[in-house]
Amino acid sequence: MIQIFNIIANIIASLGISEIVDITIVAVLIYLVIIFIKETRSFFIFSTTTILLGIVYISEFFGLSLTQKFFQPFLTFFLLIIVIVFQKEIRRFFLWFSIPRGGLQKFRQNKNSDGFVQKIFQAVMIMAKQHMGAIVVIAGMQPVEHSIEREIELGGDVSVPLLLSIFDSNTPGHDGAVIIENGKIKYFGAHLPLAQKITESMRTGTRHRAATGLTEETDAFVIVVSEERGVVSLAQNGRIQQVSDEVLLSRLSNFIEKQAPQNNKDSHWLKYLVIKNWIEKLISIILAIILWVSFIFY
């Protein structure tokens, strides 16, 4: 035990400003990798790349000339293939990384969130009762423009009559989705990407697959009304489930509430930097320290 404390004391004594900066940079890079895996659910990319990098490192460490000559160009080729094949996942990561925090602030300041929620809820309840098929997308912090097609720009205030008129079967664009952003109906008639990971959505219609597909790529909150059954489903984080009226109202309210700005902007940023994804950040720091001890300290 004393020996362990001596080792820790020696490590701490060896930490200067340059070492702390070095560990911090590596920790940030590790954190970005973890977030990439979490946001894009692309563990295959990470695991395969890690294996190949491990082979290259082992070949250099043990002087395996043939393995080096074979795997180094292969690694470059493989990384190029990854960029091509997984361009959607990579784009999603960079969109997440470039999100302007507080992007819905204008909406939150100028609109009554309770009234906003009630308008959407009332419209959805009426459409469900009348078996009027609909997809209502409430954009989160991530932009949805890169994931939708053939949308028609509107820019109107959210209201029950407007939502009902859009999804009336006699109007153009009723088969598409309504995109609500910054408290306004920004687009209607939008075509959403179909789900790539089809589970329970295989047993449902195209609307449910489209709603699930959008939430695989963004953090949007999507409400689906089934034309055949008149039931309401919610899609988030690549999953969709049928919900009751009470659950719909509760989850919609919670989604809008989570978007609300904090009264103290400094505490909001401090909370984001320290508390948000704190487990991933702690893991990144620990791994960076382990790497520094393994490769630099010794």
C-alpha positions as CSV (number, residue, x, y, z in Angstrom):
1,M,0.0,0.0,0.0
2,I,2.8,2.4,0.9
3,Q,4.4,1.6,-2.5
4,I,1.2,2.5,-4.3
5,F,1.0,5.8,-2.4
6,N,4.7,6.5,-3.4
7,I,3.9,5.9,-7.0
8,I,0.9,8.2,-6.9
9,A,3.0,10.9,-5.2
10,N,5.7,10.6,-7.8
11,I,3.1,10.9,-10.6
12,I,1.6,14.0,-9.0
13,A,5.0,15.5,-8.4
14,S,5.8,15.0,-12.1
15,L,2.8,16.9,-13.3
16,G,3.7,20.3,-14.6
17,I,1.7,22.7,-16.7
18,S,2.8,21.1,-20.0
19,E,1.9,17.6,-18.7
20,I,-1.6,18.8,-17.5
21,V,-2.2,20.4,-20.9
22,D,-1.0,17.2,-22.6
23,I,-3.4,15.1,-20.6
24,T,-6.2,17.6,-21.1
25,I,-5.9,17.5,-24.9
26,V,-5.8,13.7,-25.0
27,A,-8.8,13.6,-22.6
28,V,-10.8,15.9,-24.9
29,L,-10.0,13.7,-27.9
30,I,-11.1,10.6,-26.0
31,Y,-14.3,12.4,-25.0
32,L,-15.1,13.3,-28.6
33,V,-14.6,9.6,-29.6
34,I,-16.9,8.5,-26.8
35,I,-19.5,11.1,-27.8
36,F,-19.2,10.0,-31.5
37,I,-20.0,6.4,-30.5
38,K,-22.8,7.5,-28.3
39,E,-24.4,10.0,-30.7
40,T,-24.1,7.9,-33.8
41,R,-24.3,4.4,-32.2
42,S,-21.4,3.4,-34.4
43,F,-19.5,1.1,-32.1
44,F,-18.5,-1.0,-35.2
45,I,-16.4,2.0,-36.6
46,F,-14.6,2.5,-33.3
47,S,-13.9,-1.2,-32.6
48,T,-12.7,-2.0,-36.0
49,T,-10.5,1.1,-36.2
50,T,-9.1,0.4,-32.7
51,I,-8.2,-3.2,-33.7
52,L,-6.4,-2.0,-36.9
53,L,-4.5,0.7,-34.9
54,G,-3.6,-1.8,-32.3
55,I,-2.1,-4.1,-35.0
56,V,-0.1,-1.3,-36.5
57,Y,1.2,-0.3,-33.1
58,I,2.1,-3.9,-32.2
59,S,3.9,-4.4,-35.5
60,E,6.0,-1.2,-34.9
61,F,6.7,-2.2,-31.3
62,F,7.9,-5.7,-32.2
63,G,9.4,-4.8,-35.5
64,L,7.1,-6.9,-37.6
65,S,8.1,-5.6,-41.0
66,L,5.6,-7.5,-43.2
67,T,2.7,-6.6,-41.0
68,Q,3.7,-3.0,-41.1
69,K,4.0,-2.9,-44.9
70,F,0.6,-4.6,-45.2
71,F,-1.5,-2.9,-42.6
72,Q,-0.3,0.8,-42.8
73,P,-1.7,1.3,-46.4
74,F,-4.7,-0.9,-45.6
75,L,-5.5,1.3,-42.6
76,T,-5.5,4.5,-44.8
77,F,-7.7,2.7,-47.3
78,F,-10.0,1.5,-44.5
79,L,-10.4,5.0,-43.0
80,L,-11.4,6.3,-46.5
81,I,-14.0,3.5,-46.7
82,I,-15.3,4.5,-43.3
83,V,-15.8,8.1,-44.3
84,I,-17.7,7.0,-47.4
85,V,-19.9,4.4,-45.9
86,F,-20.6,6.1,-42.6
87,Q,-20.9,9.7,-43.9
88,K,-24.4,10.0,-42.4
89,E,-23.2,9.1,-38.9
90,I,-20.1,11.3,-39.2
91,R,-22.3,14.2,-40.4
92,R,-24.6,13.7,-37.5
93,F,-21.7,13.9,-35.0
94,F,-20.4,17.2,-36.5
95,L,-23.9,18.6,-36.5
96,W,-24.2,17.7,-32.8
97,F,-20.7,19.2,-32.1
98,S,-21.6,22.5,-33.8
99,I,-25.0,23.0,-32.2
100,P,-25.4,26.5,-30.9
101,R,-26.6,26.0,-27.3
102,G,-29.7,28.0,-26.5
103,G,-30.7,28.0,-30.2
104,L,-34.4,28.1,-29.3
105,Q,-34.0,31.0,-26.9
106,K,-36.0,33.4,-29.1
107,F,-38.9,31.0,-29.1
108,R,-38.7,30.4,-25.4
109,Q,-38.6,34.1,-24.6
110,N,-41.5,35.1,-26.8
111,K,-43.9,32.2,-26.6
112,N,-45.8,30.7,-23.7
113,S,-44.6,27.1,-23.6
114,D,-47.7,25.8,-21.8
115,G,-49.9,27.3,-24.5
116,F,-47.6,25.9,-27.2
117,V,-47.8,22.4,-25.7
118,Q,-51.6,22.6,-25.4
119,K,-52.1,23.6,-29.0
120,I,-50.1,20.7,-30.3
121,F,-51.7,18.3,-27.8
122,Q,-55.3,19.4,-28.7
123,A,-54.6,19.1,-32.4
124,V,-53.1,15.6,-32.0
125,M,-56.1,14.5,-29.9
126,I,-58.6,15.8,-32.6
127,M,-56.6,14.1,-35.4
128,A,-56.5,10.8,-33.4
129,K,-60.2,10.9,-32.8
130,Q,-60.9,11.6,-36.5
131,H,-58.3,9.0,-37.7
132,M,-56.4,11.7,-39.5
133,G,-52.9,10.5,-40.2
134,A,-50.1,12.9,-39.2
135,I,-46.5,13.4,-38.3
136,V,-45.6,16.3,-36.1
137,V,-41.9,17.0,-35.6
138,I,-40.7,19.3,-32.8
139,A,-37.1,20.1,-33.6
140,G,-34.6,19.8,-30.7
141,M,-31.1,21.3,-30.6
142,Q,-30.0,19.6,-33.7
143,P,-31.0,20.9,-37.1
144,V,-33.3,18.7,-39.2
145,E,-32.9,20.4,-42.6
146,H,-30.2,17.9,-43.7
147,S,-32.5,15.0,-43.0
148,I,-35.7,16.0,-44.7
149,E,-36.7,16.3,-48.4
150,R,-39.3,18.0,-50.6
151,E,-40.4,20.2,-47.7
152,I,-42.6,23.3,-48.3
153,E,-41.7,26.4,-46.3
154,L,-44.5,27.9,-44.3
155,G,-43.3,29.9,-41.2
156,G,-46.7,30.2,-39.6
157,D,-47.6,30.3,-35.9
158,V,-48.6,27.0,-34.3
159,S,-52.4,26.7,-34.0
160,V,-54.9,23.9,-33.8
161,P,-56.8,25.0,-37.0
162,L,-53.6,25.3,-39.0
163,L,-52.4,21.9,-38.0
164,L,-55.7,20.3,-38.8
165,S,-55.9,22.0,-42.2
166,I,-52.4,20.8,-43.1
167,F,-53.2,17.2,-42.4
168,D,-56.6,17.3,-44.1
169,S,-56.6,14.5,-46.7
170,N,-57.9,17.0,-49.3
171,T,-54.9,19.3,-49.0
172,P,-51.4,19.0,-50.6
173,G,-48.6,17.8,-48.4
174,H,-50.9,16.0,-45.9
175,D,-48.8,12.8,-46.3
176,G,-45.7,14.6,-45.2
177,A,-44.5,15.8,-41.9
178,V,-44.9,19.2,-40.2
179,I,-41.6,20.6,-38.8
180,I,-42.0,22.9,-35.8
181,E,-39.0,25.0,-35.0
182,N,-38.6,28.2,-32.9
183,G,-42.3,28.0,-32.0
184,K,-43.4,28.2,-35.6
185,I,-44.4,25.7,-38.3
186,K,-41.4,26.1,-40.4
187,Y,-42.1,23.4,-43.0
188,F,-45.0,21.1,-44.0
189,G,-45.2,18.2,-46.4
190,A,-41.6,17.1,-45.5
191,H,-40.4,13.7,-46.3
192,L,-38.4,12.0,-43.6
193,P,-35.7,9.3,-43.8
194,L,-37.0,5.8,-43.2
195,A,-35.6,3.9,-40.2
196,Q,-32.4,2.0,-40.8
197,K,-32.8,-0.2,-37.7
198,I,-36.2,-1.7,-38.1
199,T,-37.6,-3.5,-35.1
200,E,-41.2,-2.9,-34.0
201,S,-41.6,-0.3,-36.7
202,M,-41.6,-3.1,-39.3
203,R,-45.1,-3.9,-38.1
204,T,-46.3,-0.4,-38.6
205,G,-46.8,2.0,-41.5
206,T,-44.5,4.3,-43.4
207,R,-45.3,7.2,-41.1
208,H,-43.9,5.3,-38.1
209,R,-40.8,4.2,-40.0
210,A,-40.2,7.8,-41.2
211,A,-40.6,9.2,-37.7
212,T,-38.2,6.6,-36.3
213,G,-35.7,7.4,-39.1
214,L,-35.6,11.1,-38.3
215,T,-34.9,10.4,-34.6
216,E,-32.0,8.1,-35.6
217,E,-30.3,11.1,-37.1
218,T,-31.4,14.0,-34.9
219,D,-32.7,14.7,-31.3
220,A,-36.2,15.7,-32.6
221,F,-39.4,14.8,-30.8
222,V,-41.8,13.2,-33.3
223,I,-45.5,12.6,-32.8
224,V,-47.3,10.1,-35.1
225,V,-51.0,9.7,-35.5
226,S,-52.1,6.5,-37.2
227,E,-54.7,6.9,-39.8
228,E,-55.9,3.3,-39.6
229,R,-56.1,2.8,-35.8
230,G,-56.3,6.4,-34.6
231,V,-53.6,5.9,-32.0
232,V,-50.7,8.1,-31.1
233,S,-47.1,7.1,-31.0
234,L,-43.9,9.0,-30.0
235,A,-40.5,8.6,-31.6
236,Q,-37.3,9.6,-29.9
237,N,-33.7,8.4,-30.0
238,G,-34.4,5.9,-32.8
239,R,-37.3,4.3,-30.9
240,I,-41.0,4.5,-31.2
241,Q,-43.9,3.5,-29.0
242,Q,-47.6,3.9,-28.7
243,V,-48.6,6.2,-25.8
244,S,-51.7,7.3,-23.9
245,D,-53.0,10.8,-23.8
246,E,-51.5,11.5,-20.4
247,V,-48.0,10.2,-21.5
248,L,-48.1,12.3,-24.6
249,L,-48.9,15.5,-22.7
250,S,-46.3,14.7,-20.0
251,R,-43.4,13.8,-22.4
252,L,-44.2,16.7,-24.7
253,S,-44.2,19.1,-21.8
254,N,-40.9,17.6,-20.5
255,F,-39.3,17.9,-23.9
256,I,-40.2,21.6,-24.2
257,E,-39.2,22.2,-20.6
258,K,-35.7,20.7,-21.1
259,Q,-35.2,23.2,-23.9
260,A,-35.9,26.2,-21.6
261,P,-33.0,28.5,-20.8
262,Q,-31.7,28.9,-17.3
263,N,-32.1,32.2,-15.6
264,N,-28.4,32.3,-14.8
265,K,-26.5,31.8,-18.1
266,D,-23.2,31.3,-16.3
267,S,-24.5,28.5,-14.1
268,H,-26.1,27.0,-17.3
269,W,-22.8,26.9,-19.1
270,L,-21.1,25.6,-15.9
271,K,-23.7,22.9,-15.6
272,Y,-23.1,21.9,-19.3
273,L,-19.4,21.9,-19.0
274,V,-19.2,20.0,-15.7
275,I,-22.4,18.0,-15.2
276,K,-23.5,17.2,-18.8
277,N,-22.1,13.8,-19.8
278,W,-20.1,13.8,-16.6
279,I,-19.5,10.0,-16.7
280,E,-18.1,10.2,-20.2
281,K,-15.9,13.1,-19.2
282,L,-14.6,11.3,-16.1
283,I,-13.8,8.2,-18.2
284,S,-12.0,10.3,-20.7
285,I,-9.8,11.9,-18.0
286,I,-9.0,8.5,-16.4
287,L,-8.1,7.0,-19.7
288,A,-5.9,10.0,-20.6
289,I,-4.1,9.7,-17.3
290,I,-3.6,6.0,-17.7
291,L,-2.2,6.6,-21.2
292,W,0.2,9.3,-19.9
293,V,1.4,7.1,-17.1
294,S,1.9,4.1,-19.5
295,F,3.6,5.8,-22.4
296,I,5.2,8.9,-20.9
297,F,5.8,8.6,-17.2
298,Y,7.4,5.2,-17.4
